[in-house]
Amino acid sequence: MKSNVSYKEIFDISFPMMLGSFSSALAAMADTMFMGSIGHAHMDATGFCGLFLFIISMIGWAFSKGIQILIAQFDGANKTGQIGTYFDTSLIILGTFGFLSFLVFKFFSAPILSLFISDPIVLQYCIEFSDMRSWSFLFVNLSYLMASFYTGLGKTKILILSTALTSLSNIGLNYLLALGNWGFPRLEVTGSALATNISDFLCLLVFVGSFWWNKHYISTYQLFKFKSITAAVASKITNISSPLIIQHFVSLGSWLVFFSWIESMGSKSLAASMIVKSIYMVISIPGFSLSSATNTIVGNLVGQKAIHQILPTIKKIILINFAIITVILIITFLLKDYWLLSFTQDREILDLSQQPLMLVIMAMFIFPFGNTFFQGVVSLGDTKKSLIIESLTLLVYMGYAYTVIKVLKLNLAWAWSTEFFYWIFLFLFSILYFRFSSWKKDLSMSE
């Protein structure tokens, strides 16, 4: 990758991620629709518990994101031999973490979930869902690591195949196992969890197959050798990844608390919020895909010492992001009634969903600026500062959410207005970092 990054290069890296993420988000939305057709308690349980398990799995994802940044920097500096050492070390760490996560959620999900859920019916469905989903921790982190390897090198086309297969199989298996079609038993929430487990395992098989097919990656980057693993390597990985892990845990954990507060407003408010969350995940795909592209592109520029190109490149990514998200938001606004009806026919839930969805649509116009500048901070490798930025933003976010939901006891629309505060303050704090910190000097003096 040359230092003067073009719009085409940005798009070539991010577009496969968008397609892959889009198929993944459609699968998540289909899960919500399937559960909504059974009952809103099932939808509440799988939506809430799915978010809870997602938070834990994102620890592995955040760890892998640190590896992605390091791989991009090594690639930019032409230090290909170091990539395998860091990849192999991460493979051991993530495999161990996955096994420990499996043990915790297989045997202790009930007392953990009971801390967040008051409705006994929703809690029971959550426990059933978690018991089955816990098996995915044994392999999903390995998929994250392999995806980060390809993304860090800017070779993202494999993500289309892996996520498309995962998503399509998830939708098909949910249709068979959750709803009991074509002679299969109707397993409902357990069937939905089993379908997702099988799909996640297929994703891992795609990545394993890609390494077998592209054997030159193994030799070029010295993968799966397990020869140069040292405490120093593990320490460097931990130093860059641990702030990202804390950052994502705190960020998504705050969202979990947010939904637990909404659950206290009533089961239909929670059902409406789960619908809005599903749509939110779809329309934010370009932004999150381009943020991952930011990590690769800016990380590569850091490796090249092309410091003068970092801010112009971030601005190019924002321009692409804003153009795409504007088109998506216009389409979402025009089709919002059809989207909502595809989830439920319950008039009260539909009415509760309308205003929160409109607020999310408006907040998403700020999203490209806040998210991309923040990921620019992350991509520099200054993950401790990015953790501070995220923490300050969430302090404002949760303070406002607590005030409108628990103190003033305002309606669901006010609760979802928190999204404005999150993206505005993330943008503000990230801009302050680039304006006043010594990041250019720090990068020029680094090895």
BELHU-V493787 format. One record per helix or strand. SS is the DSSP state (2 for helix, 1 for strand). FROM is the first residue (numbers start at 1). TO is the last residue. If there is no record, write none. Layout:
BEGIN
ss->(SS SS)
from->(FROM FROM)
to->(TO TO)
END
This chain:
BEGIN
ss->(2 2 2 2 2 2 2 2 2 2 2 2 2 2 2 2 2 2)
from->(7 40 80 109 120 140 157 188 215 231 267 285 307 347 383 412 418 439)
to->(38 76 107 113 138 152 178 213 220 263 283 304 343 379 407 416 436 445)
END
